[in-house]
């Protein structure tokens, strides 16, 4: 029994999260309320440093990135990804297991107030010079398997803002730098438009990230706005 509990604990994303944020019940409440309002949550120094460094090394050494591009109406994108799980290196497989574990889904469901018990969508990205994505809302999925909560775990090392590649949150007209070990969270909703600005030809670093969605059944009542105020900037925690 104790062995099973320990295994479940170390397989949860919550186990790796910054205790300065998630060990504080007030901050967790603020995050939950801000997500319920349809806001953007940015957590700096989000996960254990050794875990972040290991995943950076994993992606930095990976050489089989595939180009994905599309030119749909009002939505163009051009970036490099690892979508095929058969290509996942061992550390990326382990990372997917953590983000997609039952205990992680339960934690995110409590945090975001949405059903997150469906299958996770998980991949890694490399935005090279010229790569970008135009404004979109991530809203997609059949009735019983909707994208519910989006995550972007930035693993970009020493990135210069002049190189572009910033996450832009349209609702607040805010640029979010892809700083190393920062975690971005938001509810997937039709009005939560965002995009990634074009990476400059002068970029010398690699804009790396792990991203995806926790999915589940949609409850229309879960999208009712919460009657709370904007919570502000708390150092390692930014609510936009």
C-alpha positions as CSV (number, residue, x, y, z in Angstrom):
1,X,0.0,0.0,0.0
2,X,2.8,2.4,1.0
3,X,4.8,1.4,-2.1
4,X,1.8,2.2,-4.4
5,X,1.2,5.5,-2.7
6,X,4.9,6.5,-3.2
7,X,4.8,5.4,-6.9
8,X,1.7,7.5,-7.4
9,X,3.3,10.5,-5.7
10,X,6.5,10.5,-7.8
11,X,4.5,10.0,-11.0
12,X,2.6,13.2,-10.4
13,X,3.5,16.6,-11.8
14,X,2.6,18.0,-8.5
15,X,5.7,16.2,-6.9
16,X,8.0,18.2,-9.2
17,X,6.4,21.6,-9.0
18,X,8.0,24.6,-7.2
19,X,7.0,24.4,-3.5
20,X,7.3,28.2,-3.2
21,X,4.2,28.4,-5.4
22,X,2.3,25.1,-4.9
23,X,3.2,24.7,-1.3
24,X,1.2,27.9,-0.6
25,X,-2.5,27.4,-0.3
26,X,-3.3,31.0,-1.0
27,X,-1.3,31.0,-4.2
28,X,-3.0,27.8,-5.3
29,X,-6.3,29.4,-4.7
30,X,-5.3,32.5,-6.7
31,X,-4.2,30.2,-9.6
32,X,-7.5,28.3,-9.5
33,X,-9.5,31.5,-9.5
34,X,-7.5,33.1,-12.3
35,X,-7.8,30.0,-14.5
36,X,-11.5,30.0,-13.9
37,X,-11.7,33.6,-15.1
38,X,-10.0,32.5,-18.4
39,X,-6.7,34.1,-17.4
40,X,-3.1,33.1,-18.2
41,X,-0.9,31.7,-15.4
42,X,2.9,32.0,-15.8
43,X,5.0,30.2,-13.2
44,X,8.7,30.9,-13.3
45,X,11.2,28.3,-12.0
46,X,8.2,26.0,-12.2
47,X,9.6,22.5,-11.8
48,X,12.6,21.0,-10.1
49,X,15.8,22.5,-11.7
50,X,17.4,19.1,-12.2
51,X,14.3,17.8,-14.0
52,X,14.2,20.9,-16.3
53,X,17.9,20.6,-17.1
54,X,17.5,17.0,-17.9
55,X,14.6,17.7,-20.3
56,X,16.5,20.6,-21.9
57,X,19.5,18.2,-22.6
58,X,17.0,15.7,-24.0
59,X,15.6,18.1,-26.5
60,X,18.8,19.9,-27.2
61,X,20.5,16.6,-28.3
62,X,17.5,15.4,-30.4
63,X,18.2,15.6,-34.1
64,X,15.1,14.2,-35.8
65,X,12.7,17.2,-35.6
66,X,10.0,17.3,-38.2
67,X,8.6,20.4,-39.9
68,X,4.9,21.0,-39.6
69,X,3.2,23.8,-41.5
70,X,-0.3,24.7,-42.5
71,X,-2.1,27.6,-44.2
72,X,-5.7,27.4,-43.1
73,X,-8.1,30.3,-43.2
74,X,-6.8,32.9,-40.7
75,X,-4.3,30.5,-39.2
76,X,-0.9,29.8,-40.6
77,X,1.8,27.9,-38.7
78,X,5.4,26.8,-39.4
79,X,7.4,25.0,-36.6
80,X,9.3,21.9,-35.8
81,X,8.0,19.2,-33.5
82,X,8.2,15.7,-32.1
83,X,4.6,14.4,-32.4
84,X,5.3,10.8,-33.2
85,X,5.7,8.9,-29.9
86,X,7.8,6.3,-31.7
87,X,10.4,9.0,-32.0
88,X,10.4,10.0,-28.3
89,X,13.7,9.6,-26.5
90,X,13.5,7.8,-23.2
91,X,13.4,11.0,-21.1
92,X,10.6,12.5,-23.2
93,X,8.6,9.2,-22.7
94,X,9.1,9.5,-18.9
95,X,8.1,13.2,-19.0
96,X,4.9,12.3,-20.9
97,X,4.1,9.6,-18.2
98,X,4.4,12.3,-15.5
99,X,2.2,14.9,-17.3
100,X,-0.3,12.2,-18.3
101,X,-0.5,10.2,-15.0
102,X,-3.8,9.8,-13.3
103,X,-2.5,11.7,-10.3
104,X,-1.5,14.6,-12.5
105,X,-4.9,14.7,-14.2
106,X,-6.6,14.7,-10.8
107,X,-4.4,17.5,-9.6
108,X,-5.0,19.6,-12.7
109,X,-8.7,18.9,-12.5
110,X,-8.8,20.3,-8.9
111,X,-6.6,23.3,-9.9
112,X,-8.4,24.3,-13.1
113,X,-11.9,23.2,-12.1
114,X,-12.4,21.3,-15.4
115,X,-12.5,17.6,-16.2
116,X,-8.9,16.6,-17.2
117,X,-9.3,12.8,-17.0
118,X,-9.2,12.2,-20.8
119,X,-6.2,11.2,-22.8
120,X,-3.3,13.8,-22.7
121,X,-2.0,15.4,-25.8
122,X,1.7,15.8,-25.5
123,X,4.6,16.9,-27.7
124,X,7.8,18.9,-27.9
125,X,8.6,21.8,-30.2
126,X,11.6,23.6,-31.6
127,X,10.9,27.0,-33.2
128,X,13.8,27.7,-35.6
129,X,14.4,31.0,-37.4
130,X,11.3,31.9,-39.4
131,X,9.0,29.6,-37.3
132,X,5.8,31.0,-36.0
133,X,2.1,30.4,-35.4
134,X,-0.7,33.0,-36.0
135,X,-3.4,33.7,-33.5
136,X,-5.5,30.7,-32.5
137,X,-7.5,29.4,-29.5
138,X,-6.6,25.7,-29.3
139,X,-10.4,24.9,-29.3
140,X,-10.7,21.5,-30.9
141,X,-12.0,18.0,-30.1
142,X,-15.0,15.7,-30.2
143,X,-17.8,16.1,-27.6
144,X,-16.3,13.6,-25.1
145,X,-12.6,14.5,-25.6
146,X,-12.1,18.2,-25.6
147,X,-8.9,20.1,-24.9
148,X,-9.6,21.5,-21.5
149,X,-6.3,22.9,-20.0
150,X,-3.3,23.9,-22.1
151,X,0.3,23.8,-20.9
152,X,3.6,25.1,-22.3
153,X,6.7,24.2,-20.4
154,X,9.5,26.4,-21.7
155,X,13.0,24.9,-21.9
156,X,14.7,27.7,-23.8
157,X,18.1,28.5,-22.4
158,X,19.5,32.1,-22.4
159,X,17.0,33.5,-24.9
160,X,17.4,37.1,-26.1
161,X,14.0,38.9,-26.5
162,X,15.3,40.4,-29.8
163,X,15.2,36.9,-31.3
164,X,11.3,36.9,-31.2
165,X,9.6,33.6,-30.4
166,X,7.5,35.0,-27.6
167,X,4.1,33.7,-26.6
168,X,1.6,36.5,-27.0
169,X,-1.6,36.5,-25.0
170,X,-4.1,38.5,-27.0
171,X,-6.6,39.2,-24.3
172,X,-4.2,41.3,-22.3
173,X,-1.8,42.3,-25.2
174,X,1.1,40.7,-23.3
175,X,4.3,39.2,-24.6
176,X,5.6,36.3,-22.5
177,X,9.2,35.4,-22.9
178,X,10.1,31.7,-23.3
179,X,12.3,31.8,-20.3
180,X,13.9,28.6,-19.1
181,X,11.8,26.4,-16.8
182,X,8.7,28.6,-17.0
183,X,5.3,26.9,-17.1
184,X,2.3,28.5,-18.9
185,X,-1.2,27.3,-18.1
186,X,-4.7,28.4,-19.3
187,X,-8.1,27.0,-20.0
188,X,-8.9,26.3,-23.6
189,X,-11.8,28.6,-24.5
190,X,-12.9,30.2,-27.8
191,X,-11.9,33.7,-26.6
192,X,-8.4,32.7,-25.3
193,X,-6.5,33.7,-28.5
194,X,-2.7,33.5,-28.5
195,X,0.2,33.0,-30.8
196,X,4.0,32.7,-31.1
197,X,5.9,35.5,-32.7
198,X,8.3,34.8,-35.6
199,X,11.8,33.7,-34.6
200,X,14.4,36.0,-36.0
201,X,17.0,34.9,-38.5
202,X,19.6,36.2,-36.0
203,X,18.5,33.8,-33.3
204,X,21.4,31.9,-31.9
205,X,19.7,29.8,-29.3
206,X,17.0,27.0,-29.5
207,X,13.5,27.9,-28.6
208,X,12.5,24.6,-27.0
209,X,9.3,23.7,-25.2
210,X,7.1,20.8,-24.1
211,X,3.4,21.5,-24.6
212,X,0.0,19.9,-24.9
213,X,-3.5,19.7,-23.4
214,X,-5.3,17.8,-20.7
215,X,-8.5,16.7,-22.2
216,X,-11.9,15.7,-20.9
217,X,-15.7,16.1,-21.1
218,X,-17.0,19.6,-21.4
219,X,-19.2,21.1,-18.7
220,X,-20.7,24.4,-19.9
221,X,-21.1,25.5,-16.3
222,X,-17.4,25.2,-15.8
223,X,-16.9,28.2,-18.0
224,X,-18.9,30.6,-15.9
225,X,-16.6,33.5,-14.9
226,X,-15.6,33.6,-11.2
227,X,-16.5,36.6,-9.2
228,X,-12.9,37.5,-8.2
229,X,-10.4,40.3,-8.9
230,X,-7.2,40.1,-10.9
231,X,-4.5,38.8,-8.6
232,X,-1.4,40.6,-9.8
233,X,2.3,39.7,-10.0
234,X,3.8,37.6,-7.2
235,X,7.5,37.2,-8.4
236,X,7.7,33.6,-9.5
237,X,4.0,33.6,-10.2
238,X,2.5,35.9,-12.8
239,X,-1.3,36.1,-13.4
240,X,-2.1,37.8,-16.7
